[in-house]
C-alpha cells in the first residue's frame, strides 16, 4: 500500500482514505459508496512528535471514489497550512 505524500511549503502532507459503509457498517448493504479521508501534516525535518492529523471536511457531497477523497484531503491540508481553514486535530 502506498501512502500519497507531497511536500508543501516546508510541510509533508500525507493522505489516507477509507470507505464508509451505509447502514451499520455492513459492506453488503445497498447504497452509494462513500469515502472519508484524513490528512497528516508534519514539519520538515520531521521531529516525530509534530505530526498533526485532521479529518477532511467535505463542502458538498462525499466523494464516491478513493482518488477524489485523497485529492480533497491534500487540498484540505494545503488550506490548513496556508491558514485558509481553521481545523481541529483528531
Order of alpha helices (4+ residues) and beta strands (2+ residues): beta-beta-alpha-beta-beta-alpha
